[in-house]
Amino acid sequence: MRHSPVLLSAALTAAAFAIVPTAPALAAVQQAPACALFAYQPTRDGNTLTAIGGRTGCLNSATVTVRIVVEQKDATPKVIGELAQSGTEINLTTKAPCNSGATVRVHTETISSTGSIAHSPAITFEKC
């Protein structure tokens, strides 16, 4: 018994579409990035401390504040640098002087008006 080449070709094409999902089906699997705050560990360049923080992957607007915070024994942490901005995607660089001559332990703190907070790991700078 002989099969028609047209029918065989149609059957193979139908089988291929059954195995491989179409482009809209693949697009439905992809998700939007999650809204998140970030706070990078502060750095030092000479007599200047720099902290970078912000917000990424967000669709709604918020006010974000990035701070350089000095940790203090037996006292409330001290903010020595601060910068704020409103928007959906935010990347801020905050700077503060490093000229007291003391040893300081600092971290970056990123705060959103939505209530979220992110902290970087702390780092110690000598003679700052």
C-alpha angles and dihedrals in degrees: 000000000000124000122216112251089220093055092045091050091049091050093050092048091051090049092051092053091049091057102041116057117229122251095260090054090053092048091054090060094057115089133203114259115267119255109249142164122228133199120184122205111267120256133205129223110179107301096349130090117204128197126184124198142142149127132289139182093024127141098186125069122248140160113253125196122196117197138184104221126195113210113223129196112244092355141085113276113262123230109219100170133025139171130175136194137169125225144084102274112035132177115175132181114202123191134195135178120263103197109112094100091230131119109256134188111208140175137182118249122195117193127186127202085232089071100258121131131190127190128194123220111275122250131195122227121193121220094008 
